[in-house]
Amino acid sequence: MLNRRNFLKTTAAASVVLSAPTLIGRAFAADPIRVGALYSQTGGLSVVEKLLANAVQMAASEINATGGVLGRPIEVVVEDGASDPKTFSEKASSLILKNKIDTVFGCHTSASRKAVLPIFERRNATLFYQTHYEGFECSRNVVYSGAVPNQQLGKYIPWIVETLGKKKFFIVGSNYVYPREMAKVSKKLIEASGAEWVADEYLELGHSEWAVMVNKIKESGADVVLSNVVGDSIIAFYREFKNQGLSHETIPICATVTSEIEIAAMGAEYAAGSYMSVPYFMSIDTPANRTFIDNFRKFTNDPKAVTYHSLEAAYFQVFLWKQAVEKAGNLDPQGVRDAIRGQSYDAPGGKVTIDADNLHCWMTPRIGQWQADGQSKIVREEPAPVKPLPYSAYGETEDNLFCTAKGLDQAKLKG
């Protein structure tokens, strides 16, 4: 079993790190189409974000191998956000102004996305953002290919109450916008399901001392933990949970963030029996997903590389962009964004579609239970993709949309 330090070393070594423009694929006569990949290559988030850059580059390589886009190859220009929102902003400006690039795949955290958003909107460029996030955003310059709260929590909370029989939730998260917004949605769903939340607690990002918090959980009377903990803190939290004698059989952790990456880093025994809700799991047993995993391992030259939800989205969003460019017939940013509305793609995790109203992604919610081998057993799966509702915490429904192609209806939001 990999310990965290060895996992990080192995993952870093396996990643294909490219800081200069990189052309992947066969020779073409036509000039390349340049796109950006803005992910941390250094700093605390680089272990994960290098993998996201790999996924974008792999998709570009596959597209180039089949003829490119409009008969032109894709050239991927990788910039390093250095795990710092200010640097992300600077590098976004460099890609758009210096490199004259209109399309960027990138950012991993909400903090980095928020830092670059004004630049994309001011310059009429397009950001493809692959990470599941807290919603509460409606930009006509961003294509959101990760899940929003209604796709992660809408069926998850009722399932925890009805199937697991849990009635008292201890909500815990890292102290920033994503966990707090997810908690807002969770509380409404918990109460609507006839259960209650007994605590809503936060520790700073990167916090590693979890003894006091776990003791609070033990003394709270809670019978389930809803975890919105992020990053390295996940590893410390799960280990302390087990070290204090808590069991996922009696007080399971039900998470919205924990992925195959964190499971491998902490050791599968600490998470076995806990749950996660996300549209994509590595364990999805289909030919398309098995091929995706094999190809990613070959691309990174790492036979043990794991795939996970944000990585899959980073990969499939490149194909959605390709389809939109070909429908538009040119690279005009607004034309491509118009063309991507309604575009569908058979991704490794199943069919995905960019919503025609809000540029977010229809996808299939799933719940997985982590097993002793570090993989998930999918215990619930929606029969069809679910429409994204980025403002569900504020009352948005399919019949009452806040975010449309015209923009955000501020009157509904205030109401």
Sequence and secondary structure as in RCSB ss.txt:
>XXXX:A:sequence
MLNRRNFLKTTAAASVVLSAPTLIGRAFAADPIRVGALYSQTGGLSVVEKLLANAVQMAASEINATGGVLGRPIE
VVVEDGASDPKTFSEKASSLILKNKIDTVFGCHTSASRKAVLPIFERRNATLFYQTHYEGFECSRNVVYSGAVPN
QQLGKYIPWIVETLGKKKFFIVGSNYVYPREMAKVSKKLIEASGAEWVADEYLELGHSEWAVMVNKIKESGADVV
LSNVVGDSIIAFYREFKNQGLSHETIPICATVTSEIEIAAMGAEYAAGSYMSVPYFMSIDTPANRTFIDNFRKFT
NDPKAVTYHSLEAAYFQVFLWKQAVEKAGNLDPQGVRDAIRGQSYDAPGGKVTIDADNLHCWMTPRIGQWQADGQ
SKIVREEPAPVKPLPYSAYGETEDNLFCTAKGLDQAKLKG
>XXXX:A:secstr
   HHHHHHHHHHHS    SEEE SS  SS  EEEEEEE SSSTTHHHHHHHHHHHHHHHHHHHHTT BTTB EE
EEEEE TT HHHHHHHHHIIIIIS   EEEE  SHHHHHHHHHHHHHHT EEEE S        TTEEE S  HH
HHHTTHHHHHHHTS   EEEEEEESSHHHHHHHHHHHHHHHHTT EEEEEEEE TT    HHHHHHHHHHT SEE
EEE  THHHHHHHHHHHHTT  TTTS EEESS  HHHHHHH GGGTTT EEE S  TT  SHHHHHHHHHHHHHH
T TT    HHHHHHHHHHHHHHHHHHHHTS  HHHHHHHHTT EEEETTEEEEE TTTSBEEB  EEEEE TTS 
EEEEEE SS B   TTGGGT BTTB SEETTEE HHHHH 
